[in-house]
């Protein structure tokens, strides 16, 4: 074979966490196929379940939402997730057997829409691209949280050098004061 193919075969592919909200029958069989299952780890929750708890448990790179329920609850779930600050950046794919729901899915905030009639290779490429983007966003957010935590710990250590630990704890426990100190320390740190 050509050298590009052999190099790609030696590369370990990233496995993406996918949360399916609802049945998602239009796509579940494709994702559970043995060759594809290596790339996508599929977790499920009921459409009417506490989806936020499932998101916390799974930490998905991609969410699939079933739009085929009779009450269109899937589109409402999509809208709610895109309106929530903790989940608005998560890629959401609305899945349906009915291609007529495509415009409603996009209006609800879906990043993509998948009808069961599409070709599997294109479908998988689209899902993988969205999952990759979701994975990157999650890693960037985790790095930002780690940086913020480290800055907070450095600020605490510095503050405790100049003030008694009890007073430092009382001041640092006050979120307004802590934010004011962070806001005044950040410009100084940028200048050095």
CNS distance restraints for C-alpha pairs under 8 A (distance, minus, plus):
assign (resid   1 and name CA) (resid   5 and name CA) 6.63 0.50 0.50
assign (resid   1 and name CA) (resid   6 and name CA) 6.85 0.50 0.50
assign (resid   2 and name CA) (resid   6 and name CA) 6.57 0.50 0.50
assign (resid   3 and name CA) (resid   7 and name CA) 6.12 0.50 0.50
assign (resid   4 and name CA) (resid   8 and name CA) 6.17 0.50 0.50
assign (resid   5 and name CA) (resid   9 and name CA) 6.18 0.50 0.50
assign (resid   6 and name CA) (resid  10 and name CA) 6.52 0.50 0.50
assign (resid   7 and name CA) (resid  11 and name CA) 6.65 0.50 0.50
assign (resid  13 and name CA) (resid  39 and name CA) 6.68 0.50 0.50
assign (resid  14 and name CA) (resid  39 and name CA) 6.32 0.50 0.50
assign (resid  15 and name CA) (resid  38 and name CA) 6.50 0.50 0.50
assign (resid  15 and name CA) (resid  39 and name CA) 4.38 0.50 0.50
assign (resid  15 and name CA) (resid  40 and name CA) 5.45 0.50 0.50
assign (resid  15 and name CA) (resid  41 and name CA) 6.63 0.50 0.50
assign (resid  16 and name CA) (resid  39 and name CA) 6.01 0.50 0.50
assign (resid  16 and name CA) (resid  40 and name CA) 4.85 0.50 0.50
assign (resid  16 and name CA) (resid  41 and name CA) 5.99 0.50 0.50
assign (resid  16 and name CA) (resid  60 and name CA) 7.53 0.50 0.50
assign (resid  16 and name CA) (resid  61 and name CA) 6.04 0.50 0.50
assign (resid  16 and name CA) (resid  62 and name CA) 7.76 0.50 0.50
assign (resid  16 and name CA) (resid 128 and name CA) 7.95 0.50 0.50
assign (resid  16 and name CA) (resid 131 and name CA) 6.26 0.50 0.50
assign (resid  16 and name CA) (resid 132 and name CA) 7.44 0.50 0.50
assign (resid  16 and name CA) (resid 135 and name CA) 7.38 0.50 0.50
assign (resid  17 and name CA) (resid  40 and name CA) 6.05 0.50 0.50
assign (resid  17 and name CA) (resid  41 and name CA) 5.01 0.50 0.50
assign (resid  17 and name CA) (resid  42 and name CA) 6.41 0.50 0.50
assign (resid  17 and name CA) (resid  43 and name CA) 7.60 0.50 0.50
assign (resid  17 and name CA) (resid  58 and name CA) 7.04 0.50 0.50
assign (resid  17 and name CA) (resid  59 and name CA) 7.07 0.50 0.50
assign (resid  17 and name CA) (resid  60 and name CA) 4.66 0.50 0.50
assign (resid  17 and name CA) (resid  61 and name CA) 5.24 0.50 0.50
assign (resid  17 and name CA) (resid  62 and name CA) 6.69 0.50 0.50
assign (resid  17 and name CA) (resid 131 and name CA) 7.82 0.50 0.50
assign (resid  18 and name CA) (resid  40 and name CA) 6.43 0.50 0.50
assign (resid  18 and name CA) (resid  41 and name CA) 5.89 0.50 0.50
assign (resid  18 and name CA) (resid  42 and name CA) 4.93 0.50 0.50
assign (resid  18 and name CA) (resid  43 and name CA) 6.12 0.50 0.50
assign (resid  18 and name CA) (resid  60 and name CA) 5.20 0.50 0.50
assign (resid  18 and name CA) (resid  61 and name CA) 6.00 0.50 0.50
assign (resid  18 and name CA) (resid  62 and name CA) 4.97 0.50 0.50
assign (resid  18 and name CA) (resid  63 and name CA) 5.73 0.50 0.50
assign (resid  18 and name CA) (resid  64 and name CA) 7.22 0.50 0.50
assign (resid  18 and name CA) (resid 131 and name CA) 7.80 0.50 0.50
assign (resid  19 and name CA) (resid  42 and name CA) 6.01 0.50 0.50
assign (resid  19 and name CA) (resid  43 and name CA) 4.87 0.50 0.50
assign (resid  19 and name CA) (resid  44 and name CA) 5.52 0.50 0.50
assign (resid  19 and name CA) (resid  45 and name CA) 7.39 0.50 0.50
assign (resid  19 and name CA) (resid  54 and name CA) 7.91 0.50 0.50
assign (resid  19 and name CA) (resid  55 and name CA) 7.46 0.50 0.50
assign (resid  19 and name CA) (resid  58 and name CA) 7.14 0.50 0.50
assign (resid  19 and name CA) (resid  60 and name CA) 5.88 0.50 0.50
assign (resid  19 and name CA) (resid  62 and name CA) 6.48 0.50 0.50
assign (resid  19 and name CA) (resid  63 and name CA) 4.83 0.50 0.50
assign (resid  19 and name CA) (resid  64 and name CA) 6.09 0.50 0.50
assign (resid  20 and name CA) (resid  24 and name CA) 6.59 0.50 0.50
assign (resid  20 and name CA) (resid  42 and name CA) 6.98 0.50 0.50
assign (resid  20 and name CA) (resid  43 and name CA) 6.11 0.50 0.50
assign (resid  20 and name CA) (resid  44 and name CA) 4.66 0.50 0.50
assign (resid  20 and name CA) (resid  45 and name CA) 6.36 0.50 0.50
assign (resid  20 and name CA) (resid  63 and name CA) 5.93 0.50 0.50
assign (resid  20 and name CA) (resid  64 and name CA) 4.61 0.50 0.50
assign (resid  20 and name CA) (resid  65 and name CA) 6.00 0.50 0.50
assign (resid  20 and name CA) (resid  66 and name CA) 7.66 0.50 0.50
assign (resid  21 and name CA) (resid  44 and name CA) 5.94 0.50 0.50
assign (resid  21 and name CA) (resid  45 and name CA) 5.11 0.50 0.50
assign (resid  21 and name CA) (resid  46 and name CA) 5.69 0.50 0.50
assign (resid  21 and name CA) (resid  47 and name CA) 4.97 0.50 0.50
assign (resid  21 and name CA) (resid  51 and name CA) 7.52 0.50 0.50
assign (resid  21 and name CA) (resid  63 and name CA) 7.27 0.50 0.50
assign (resid  21 and name CA) (resid  64 and name CA) 6.00 0.50 0.50
assign (resid  21 and name CA) (resid  65 and name CA) 4.86 0.50 0.50
assign (resid  21 and name CA) (resid  66 and name CA) 6.26 0.50 0.50
assign (resid  21 and name CA) (resid  74 and name CA) 7.87 0.50 0.50
assign (resid  22 and name CA) (resid  44 and name CA) 7.25 0.50 0.50
assign (resid  22 and name CA) (resid  45 and name CA) 6.25 0.50 0.50
assign (resid  22 and name CA) (resid  46 and name CA) 4.86 0.50 0.50
assign (resid  22 and name CA) (resid  47 and name CA) 4.34 0.50 0.50
assign (resid  22 and name CA) (resid  48 and name CA) 7.97 0.50 0.50
assign (resid  22 and name CA) (resid  65 and name CA) 6.30 0.50 0.50
assign (resid  22 and name CA) (resid  66 and name CA) 5.18 0.50 0.50
assign (resid  22 and name CA) (resid  74 and name CA) 7.67 0.50 0.50
assign (resid  23 and name CA) (resid  28 and name CA) 7.88 0.50 0.50
assign (resid  23 and name CA) (resid  46 and name CA) 7.52 0.50 0.50
assign (resid  23 and name CA) (resid  47 and name CA) 7.93 0.50 0.50
assign (resid  23 and name CA) (resid  66 and name CA) 6.13 0.50 0.50
assign (resid  24 and name CA) (resid  28 and name CA) 5.80 0.50 0.50
assign (resid  24 and name CA) (resid  64 and name CA) 7.19 0.50 0.50
assign (resid  24 and name CA) (resid  65 and name CA) 6.72 0.50 0.50
assign (resid  24 and name CA) (resid  66 and name CA) 4.79 0.50 0.50
assign (resid  24 and name CA) (resid  95 and name CA) 6.10 0.50 0.50
assign (resid  24 and name CA) (resid  96 and name CA) 7.27 0.50 0.50
assign (resid  25 and name CA) (resid  29 and name CA) 6.97 0.50 0.50
assign (resid  25 and name CA) (resid  66 and name CA) 7.98 0.50 0.50
assign (resid  26 and name CA) (resid  95 and name CA) 6.52 0.50 0.50
assign (resid  26 and name CA) (resid  96 and name CA) 6.10 0.50 0.50
assign (resid  26 and name CA) (resid  97 and name CA) 5.89 0.50 0.50
assign (resid  26 and name CA) (resid 115 and name CA) 7.03 0.50 0.50
assign (resid  26 and name CA) (resid 116 and name CA) 4.89 0.50 0.50
assign (resid  27 and name CA) (resid  31 and name CA) 6.49 0.50 0.50
assign (resid  27 and name CA) (resid  95 and name CA) 7.12 0.50 0.50
assign (resid  27 and name CA) (resid 116 and name CA) 6.69 0.50 0.50
assign (resid  28 and name CA) (resid  32 and name CA) 6.11 0.50 0.50
assign (resid  29 and name CA) (resid  33 and name CA) 6.31 0.50 0.50
assign (resid  30 and name CA) (resid  36 and name CA) 7.38 0.50 0.50
assign (resid  30 and name CA) (resid 120 and name CA) 7.26 0.50 0.50
assign (resid  31 and name CA) (resid  36 and name CA) 5.74 0.50 0.50
assign (resid  31 and name CA) (resid  37 and name CA) 5.91 0.50 0.50
assign (resid  31 and name CA) (resid  40 and name CA) 6.75 0.50 0.50
assign (resid  31 and name CA) (resid  42 and name CA) 7.38 0.50 0.50
assign (resid  32 and name CA) (resid  36 and name CA) 6.66 0.50 0.50
assign (resid  32 and name CA) (resid  37 and name CA) 5.35 0.50 0.50
assign (resid  32 and name CA) (resid  42 and name CA) 7.62 0.50 0.50
assign (resid  33 and name CA) (resid  37 and name CA) 5.87 0.50 0.50
assign (resid  34 and name CA) (resid  38 and name CA) 6.96 0.50 0.50
assign (resid  36 and name CA) (resid  40 and name CA) 6.49 0.50 0.50
assign (resid  37 and name CA) (resid  41 and name CA) 6.27 0.50 0.50
assign (resid  37 and name CA) (resid  42 and name CA) 7.87 0.50 0.50
assign (resid  43 and name CA) (resid  58 and name CA) 7.28 0.50 0.50
assign (resid  45 and name CA) (resid  49 and name CA) 6.53 0.50 0.50
assign (resid  45 and name CA) (resid  51 and name CA) 7.02 0.50 0.50
assign (resid  45 and name CA) (resid  54 and name CA) 6.77 0.50 0.50
assign (resid  46 and name CA) (resid  51 and name CA) 7.91 0.50 0.50
assign (resid  47 and name CA) (resid  51 and name CA) 7.45 0.50 0.50
assign (resid  47 and name CA) (resid  65 and name CA) 7.80 0.50 0.50
assign (resid  47 and name CA) (resid  66 and name CA) 7.65 0.50 0.50
assign (resid  47 and name CA) (resid  73 and name CA) 7.35 0.50 0.50
assign (resid  47 and name CA) (resid  74 and name CA) 6.75 0.50 0.50
assign (resid  47 and name CA) (resid  77 and name CA) 7.76 0.50 0.50
assign (resid  48 and name CA) (resid  73 and name CA) 7.80 0.50 0.50
assign (resid  50 and name CA) (resid  54 and name CA) 6.72 0.50 0.50
assign (resid  51 and name CA) (resid  55 and name CA) 6.13 0.50 0.50
assign (resid  52 and name CA) (resid  56 and name CA) 6.17 0.50 0.50
assign (resid  53 and name CA) (resid  57 and name CA) 6.15 0.50 0.50
assign (resid  54 and name CA) (resid  58 and name CA) 5.97 0.50 0.50
assign (resid  55 and name CA) (resid  59 and name CA) 5.32 0.50 0.50
assign (resid  55 and name CA) (resid  60 and name CA) 6.36 0.50 0.50
assign (resid  60 and name CA) (resid  90 and name CA) 7.99 0.50 0.50
assign (resid  60 and name CA) (resid 134 and name CA) 7.86 0.50 0.50
assign (resid  60 and name CA) (resid 135 and name CA) 7.95 0.50 0.50
assign (resid  61 and name CA) (resid  90 and name CA) 6.87 0.50 0.50
assign (resid  61 and name CA) (resid  91 and name CA) 7.23 0.50 0.50
assign (resid  61 and name CA) (resid 130 and name CA) 7.96 0.50 0.50
assign (resid  61 and name CA) (resid 131 and name CA) 4.96 0.50 0.50
assign (resid  61 and name CA) (resid 132 and name CA) 7.12 0.50 0.50
assign (resid  61 and name CA) (resid 133 and name CA) 7.67 0.50 0.50
assign (resid  61 and name CA) (resid 134 and name CA) 4.50 0.50 0.50
assign (resid  61 and name CA) (resid 135 and name CA) 4.89 0.50 0.50
assign (resid  61 and name CA) (resid 138 and name CA) 7.44 0.50 0.50
assign (resid  62 and name CA) (resid  90 and name CA) 6.38 0.50 0.50
assign (resid  62 and name CA) (resid  91 and name CA) 5.21 0.50 0.50
assign (resid  62 and name CA) (resid  92 and name CA) 6.06 0.50 0.50
assign (resid  62 and name CA) (resid  93 and name CA) 7.60 0.50 0.50
assign (resid  62 and name CA) (resid 127 and name CA) 7.93 0.50 0.50
assign (resid  62 and name CA) (resid 130 and name CA) 6.79 0.50 0.50
assign (resid  62 and name CA) (resid 131 and name CA) 5.03 0.50 0.50
assign (resid  62 and name CA) (resid 134 and name CA) 6.16 0.50 0.50
assign (resid  63 and name CA) (resid  90 and name CA) 7.25 0.50 0.50
assign (resid  63 and name CA) (resid  91 and name CA) 6.30 0.50 0.50
assign (resid  63 and name CA) (resid  92 and name CA) 4.80 0.50 0.50
assign (resid  63 and name CA) (resid  93 and name CA) 6.22 0.50 0.50
assign (resid  64 and name CA) (resid  92 and name CA) 5.88 0.50 0.50
assign (resid  64 and name CA) (resid  93 and name CA) 4.88 0.50 0.50
assign (resid  64 and name CA) (resid  94 and name CA) 5.80 0.50 0.50
assign (resid  64 and name CA) (resid  95 and name CA) 6.55 0.50 0.50
assign (resid  65 and name CA) (resid  74 and name CA) 5.79 0.50 0.50
assign (resid  65 and name CA) (resid  75 and name CA) 7.81 0.50 0.50
assign (resid  65 and name CA) (resid  77 and name CA) 7.80 0.50 0.50
assign (resid  65 and name CA) (resid  78 and name CA) 7.06 0.50 0.50
assign (resid  65 and name CA) (resid  92 and name CA) 7.15 0.50 0.50
assign (resid  65 and name CA) (resid  93 and name CA) 6.22 0.50 0.50
assign (resid  65 and name CA) (resid  94 and name CA) 4.78 0.50 0.50
assign (resid  65 and name CA) (resid  95 and name CA) 5.84 0.50 0.50
assign (resid  66 and name CA) (resid  74 and name CA) 5.50 0.50 0.50
assign (resid  66 and name CA) (resid  94 and name CA) 6.03 0.50 0.50
assign (resid  66 and name CA) (resid  95 and name CA) 5.01 0.50 0.50
assign (resid  66 and name CA) (resid  96 and name CA) 6.17 0.50 0.50
assign (resid  67 and name CA) (resid  72 and name CA) 6.03 0.50 0.50
assign (resid  67 and name CA) (resid  73 and name CA) 7.15 0.50 0.50
assign (resid  67 and name CA) (resid  74 and name CA) 4.69 0.50 0.50
assign (resid  67 and name CA) (resid  75 and name CA) 6.12 0.50 0.50
assign (resid  67 and name CA) (resid  94 and name CA) 6.28 0.50 0.50
assign (resid  67 and name CA) (resid  95 and name CA) 5.89 0.50 0.50
assign (resid  67 and name CA) (resid  96 and name CA) 5.36 0.50 0.50
assign (resid  67 and name CA) (resid 101 and name CA) 7.72 0.50 0.50
assign (resid  68 and name CA) (resid  72 and name CA) 6.93 0.50 0.50
assign (resid  68 and name CA) (resid  74 and name CA) 7.55 0.50 0.50
assign (resid  68 and name CA) (resid  95 and name CA) 7.73 0.50 0.50
assign (resid  68 and name CA) (resid  96 and name CA) 5.51 0.50 0.50
assign (resid  68 and name CA) (resid  97 and name CA) 6.85 0.50 0.50
assign (resid  68 and name CA) (resid  98 and name CA) 7.40 0.50 0.50
assign (resid  69 and name CA) (resid  73 and name CA) 6.59 0.50 0.50
assign (resid  69 and name CA) (resid  74 and name CA) 7.00 0.50 0.50
assign (resid  72 and name CA) (resid  76 and name CA) 6.89 0.50 0.50
assign (resid  73 and name CA) (resid  77 and name CA) 6.14 0.50 0.50
assign (resid  74 and name CA) (resid  78 and name CA) 6.18 0.50 0.50
assign (resid  74 and name CA) (resid  94 and name CA) 7.79 0.50 0.50
assign (resid  75 and name CA) (resid  79 and name CA) 6.18 0.50 0.50
assign (resid  75 and name CA) (resid  94 and name CA) 7.76 0.50 0.50
assign (resid  75 and name CA) (resid 104 and name CA) 7.56 0.50 0.50
assign (resid  75 and name CA) (resid 105 and name CA) 6.20 0.50 0.50
assign (resid  75 and name CA) (resid 108 and name CA) 5.93 0.50 0.50
assign (resid  76 and name CA) (resid  80 and name CA) 6.10 0.50 0.50
assign (resid  76 and name CA) (resid 108 and name CA) 7.15 0.50 0.50
assign (resid  77 and name CA) (resid  81 and name CA) 6.13 0.50 0.50
assign (resid  78 and name CA) (resid  82 and name CA) 6.20 0.50 0.50
assign (resid  78 and name CA) (resid  92 and name CA) 7.19 0.50 0.50
assign (resid  78 and name CA) (resid  94 and name CA) 7.81 0.50 0.50
assign (resid  78 and name CA) (resid 105 and name CA) 7.99 0.50 0.50
assign (resid  78 and name CA) (resid 108 and name CA) 6.07 0.50 0.50
assign (resid  78 and name CA) (resid 109 and name CA) 6.53 0.50 0.50
assign (resid  78 and name CA) (resid 110 and name CA) 6.53 0.50 0.50
assign (resid  79 and name CA) (resid  83 and name CA) 6.18 0.50 0.50
assign (resid  79 and name CA) (resid 108 and name CA) 4.74 0.50 0.50
assign (resid  79 and name CA) (resid 109 and name CA) 5.82 0.50 0.50
assign (resid  79 and name CA) (resid 110 and name CA) 7.89 0.50 0.50
assign (resid  80 and name CA) (resid  84 and name CA) 6.21 0.50 0.50
assign (resid  81 and name CA) (resid  87 and name CA) 5.56 0.50 0.50
assign (resid  81 and name CA) (resid  88 and name CA) 6.00 0.50 0.50
assign (resid  82 and name CA) (resid  87 and name CA) 6.29 0.50 0.50
assign (resid  82 and name CA) (resid  88 and name CA) 4.21 0.50 0.50
assign (resid  82 and name CA) (resid  89 and name CA) 7.44 0.50 0.50
assign (resid  82 and name CA) (resid 109 and name CA) 6.09 0.50 0.50
assign (resid  82 and name CA) (resid 110 and name CA) 7.97 0.50 0.50
assign (resid  83 and name CA) (resid  87 and name CA) 7.76 0.50 0.50
assign (resid  83 and name CA) (resid  88 and name CA) 6.05 0.50 0.50
assign (resid  84 and name CA) (resid  88 and name CA) 5.65 0.50 0.50
assign (resid  89 and name CA) (resid 134 and name CA) 7.56 0.50 0.50
assign (resid  89 and name CA) (resid 137 and name CA) 7.52 0.50 0.50
assign (resid  90 and name CA) (resid 134 and name CA) 5.80 0.50 0.50
assign (resid  91 and name CA) (resid 110 and name CA) 7.60 0.50 0.50
assign (resid  91 and name CA) (resid 111 and name CA) 5.86 0.50 0.50
assign (resid  91 and name CA) (resid 130 and name CA) 6.14 0.50 0.50
assign (resid  91 and name CA) (resid 131 and name CA) 7.12 0.50 0.50
assign (resid  91 and name CA) (resid 133 and name CA) 7.72 0.50 0.50
assign (resid  91 and name CA) (resid 134 and name CA) 5.95 0.50 0.50
assign (resid  92 and name CA) (resid 110 and name CA) 5.31 0.50 0.50
assign (resid  92 and name CA) (resid 111 and name CA) 5.34 0.50 0.50
assign (resid  92 and name CA) (resid 112 and name CA) 6.73 0.50 0.50
assign (resid  93 and name CA) (resid 110 and name CA) 5.77 0.50 0.50
assign (resid  93 and name CA) (resid 111 and name CA) 5.84 0.50 0.50
assign (resid  93 and name CA) (resid 112 and name CA) 4.76 0.50 0.50
assign (resid  93 and name CA) (resid 113 and name CA) 5.41 0.50 0.50
assign (resid  93 and name CA) (resid 114 and name CA) 6.92 0.50 0.50
assign (resid  94 and name CA) (resid 105 and name CA) 6.29 0.50 0.50
assign (resid  94 and name CA) (resid 110 and name CA) 6.23 0.50 0.50
assign (resid  94 and name CA) (resid 112 and name CA) 6.46 0.50 0.50
assign (resid  94 and name CA) (resid 113 and name CA) 4.86 0.50 0.50
assign (resid  94 and name CA) (resid 114 and name CA) 6.25 0.50 0.50
assign (resid  95 and name CA) (resid 113 and name CA) 6.03 0.50 0.50
assign (resid  95 and name CA) (resid 114 and name CA) 4.92 0.50 0.50
assign (resid  95 and name CA) (resid 115 and name CA) 6.08 0.50 0.50
assign (resid  95 and name CA) (resid 116 and name CA) 7.71 0.50 0.50
assign (resid  96 and name CA) (resid 101 and name CA) 7.41 0.50 0.50
assign (resid  96 and name CA) (resid 113 and name CA) 7.88 0.50 0.50
assign (resid  96 and name CA) (resid 114 and name CA) 6.39 0.50 0.50
assign (resid  96 and name CA) (resid 115 and name CA) 5.11 0.50 0.50
assign (resid  96 and name CA) (resid 116 and name CA) 6.53 0.50 0.50
assign (resid  97 and name CA) (resid 115 and name CA) 5.38 0.50 0.50
assign (resid  97 and name CA) (resid 116 and name CA) 5.18 0.50 0.50
assign (resid  97 and name CA) (resid 117 and name CA) 7.51 0.50 0.50
assign (resid  98 and name CA) (resid 115 and name CA) 6.42 0.50 0.50
assign (resid  98 and name CA) (resid 116 and name CA) 7.89 0.50 0.50
assign (resid  99 and name CA) (resid 114 and name CA) 7.95 0.50 0.50
assign (resid  99 and name CA) (resid 115 and name CA) 5.46 0.50 0.50
assign (resid 101 and name CA) (resid 105 and name CA) 6.10 0.50 0.50
assign (resid 102 and name CA) (resid 106 and name CA) 6.41 0.50 0.50
assign (resid 102 and name CA) (resid 113 and name CA) 6.00 0.50 0.50
assign (resid 103 and name CA) (resid 107 and name CA) 6.12 0.50 0.50
assign (resid 104 and name CA) (resid 108 and name CA) 6.17 0.50 0.50
assign (resid 105 and name CA) (resid 109 and name CA) 6.61 0.50 0.50
assign (resid 105 and name CA) (resid 110 and name CA) 5.55 0.50 0.50
assign (resid 105 and name CA) (resid 113 and name CA) 6.74 0.50 0.50
assign (resid 106 and name CA) (resid 110 and name CA) 4.87 0.50 0.50
assign (resid 106 and name CA) (resid 111 and name CA) 6.97 0.50 0.50
assign (resid 106 and name CA) (resid 112 and name CA) 7.20 0.50 0.50
assign (resid 106 and name CA) (resid 113 and name CA) 7.45 0.50 0.50
assign (resid 114 and name CA) (resid 118 and name CA) 7.32 0.50 0.50
assign (resid 114 and name CA) (resid 123 and name CA) 7.40 0.50 0.50
assign (resid 118 and name CA) (resid 122 and name CA) 7.60 0.50 0.50
assign (resid 118 and name CA) (resid 123 and name CA) 6.74 0.50 0.50
assign (resid 119 and name CA) (resid 123 and name CA) 6.14 0.50 0.50
assign (resid 120 and name CA) (resid 124 and name CA) 6.01 0.50 0.50
assign (resid 121 and name CA) (resid 125 and name CA) 6.20 0.50 0.50
assign (resid 122 and name CA) (resid 126 and name CA) 6.19 0.50 0.50
assign (resid 123 and name CA) (resid 127 and name CA) 6.23 0.50 0.50
assign (resid 124 and name CA) (resid 128 and name CA) 5.95 0.50 0.50
assign (resid 125 and name CA) (resid 129 and name CA) 6.13 0.50 0.50
assign (resid 126 and name CA) (resid 130 and name CA) 6.31 0.50 0.50
assign (resid 127 and name CA) (resid 131 and name CA) 5.99 0.50 0.50
assign (resid 128 and name CA) (resid 132 and name CA) 5.95 0.50 0.50
assign (resid 129 and name CA) (resid 133 and name CA) 6.34 0.50 0.50
assign (resid 130 and name CA) (resid 134 and name CA) 6.19 0.50 0.50
assign (resid 131 and name CA) (resid 135 and name CA) 6.03 0.50 0.50
assign (resid 132 and name CA) (resid 136 and name CA) 6.22 0.50 0.50
assign (resid 133 and name CA) (resid 137 and name CA) 6.23 0.50 0.50
assign (resid 134 and name CA) (resid 138 and name CA) 6.20 0.50 0.50
assign (resid 135 and name CA) (resid 139 and name CA) 6.24 0.50 0.50
assign (resid 136 and name CA) (resid 140 and name CA) 6.12 0.50 0.50
assign (resid 137 and name CA) (resid 141 and name CA) 6.11 0.50 0.50
assign (resid 138 and name CA) (resid 142 and name CA) 6.16 0.50 0.50
assign (resid 139 and name CA) (resid 143 and name CA) 6.16 0.50 0.50
assign (resid 140 and name CA) (resid 144 and name CA) 6.17 0.50 0.50
assign (resid 141 and name CA) (resid 145 and name CA) 6.17 0.50 0.50
assign (resid 142 and name CA) (resid 146 and name CA) 6.16 0.50 0.50
assign (resid 143 and name CA) (resid 147 and name CA) 6.15 0.50 0.50
assign (resid 144 and name CA) (resid 148 and name CA) 6.14 0.50 0.50
assign (resid 145 and name CA) (resid 149 and name CA) 6.06 0.50 0.50
assign (resid 146 and name CA) (resid 150 and name CA) 6.07 0.50 0.50
assign (resid 147 and name CA) (resid 151 and name CA) 6.13 0.50 0.50
assign (resid 148 and name CA) (resid 152 and name CA) 6.10 0.50 0.50
assign (resid 149 and name CA) (resid 153 and name CA) 6.20 0.50 0.50
assign (resid 150 and name CA) (resid 154 and name CA) 6.17 0.50 0.50
assign (resid 151 and name CA) (resid 155 and name CA) 6.04 0.50 0.50
assign (resid 152 and name CA) (resid 156 and name CA) 6.15 0.50 0.50
assign (resid 153 and name CA) (resid 157 and name CA) 6.18 0.50 0.50
assign (resid 154 and name CA) (resid 158 and name CA) 6.13 0.50 0.50
assign (resid 155 and name CA) (resid 159 and name CA) 5.96 0.50 0.50
assign (resid 155 and name CA) (resid 182 and name CA) 7.92 0.50 0.50
assign (resid 156 and name CA) (resid 160 and name CA) 6.05 0.50 0.50
assign (resid 156 and name CA) (resid 168 and name CA) 7.57 0.50 0.50
assign (resid 156 and name CA) (resid 172 and name CA) 7.50 0.50 0.50
assign (resid 157 and name CA) (resid 161 and name CA) 6.55 0.50 0.50
assign (resid 158 and name CA) (resid 162 and name CA) 7.22 0.50 0.50
assign (resid 159 and name CA) (resid 163 and name CA) 6.28 0.50 0.50
assign (resid 159 and name CA) (resid 168 and name CA) 6.56 0.50 0.50
assign (resid 160 and name CA) (resid 164 and name CA) 6.18 0.50 0.50
assign (resid 160 and name CA) (resid 165 and name CA) 5.51 0.50 0.50
assign (resid 160 and name CA) (resid 168 and name CA) 5.86 0.50 0.50
assign (resid 163 and name CA) (resid 167 and name CA) 6.51 0.50 0.50
assign (resid 163 and name CA) (resid 168 and name CA) 5.98 0.50 0.50
assign (resid 164 and name CA) (resid 168 and name CA) 6.05 0.50 0.50
assign (resid 165 and name CA) (resid 169 and name CA) 6.04 0.50 0.50
assign (resid 166 and name CA) (resid 170 and name CA) 6.34 0.50 0.50
assign (resid 167 and name CA) (resid 171 and name CA) 6.17 0.50 0.50
assign (resid 168 and name CA) (resid 172 and name CA) 5.93 0.50 0.50
assign (resid 169 and name CA) (resid 173 and name CA) 5.87 0.50 0.50
assign (resid 170 and name CA) (resid 174 and name CA) 6.63 0.50 0.50
assign (resid 171 and name CA) (resid 177 and name CA) 6.54 0.50 0.50
assign (resid 171 and name CA) (resid 178 and name CA) 7.01 0.50 0.50
assign (resid 172 and name CA) (resid 177 and name CA) 6.96 0.50 0.50
assign (resid 172 and name CA) (resid 178 and name CA) 5.32 0.50 0.50
assign (resid 173 and name CA) (resid 178 and name CA) 7.37 0.50 0.50
assign (resid 174 and name CA) (resid 178 and name CA) 6.15 0.50 0.50
assign (resid 175 and name CA) (resid 179 and name CA) 6.05 0.50 0.50
assign (resid 176 and name CA) (resid 180 and name CA) 6.27 0.50 0.50
assign (resid 177 and name CA) (resid 181 and name CA) 6.18 0.50 0.50
assign (resid 178 and name CA) (resid 182 and name CA) 6.16 0.50 0.50
assign (resid 179 and name CA) (resid 183 and name CA) 6.02 0.50 0.50
assign (resid 180 and name CA) (resid 184 and name CA) 6.26 0.50 0.50
assign (resid 181 and name CA) (resid 185 and name CA) 6.00 0.50 0.50
assign (resid 182 and name CA) (resid 186 and name CA) 6.00 0.50 0.50
assign (resid 183 and name CA) (resid 187 and name CA) 7.22 0.50 0.50
assign (resid 184 and name CA) (resid 188 and name CA) 7.04 0.50 0.50
assign (resid 185 and name CA) (resid 189 and name CA) 6.22 0.50 0.50
assign (resid 186 and name CA) (resid 190 and name CA) 6.24 0.50 0.50
assign (resid 187 and name CA) (resid 191 and name CA) 6.39 0.50 0.50
assign (resid 188 and name CA) (resid 192 and name CA) 6.65 0.50 0.50
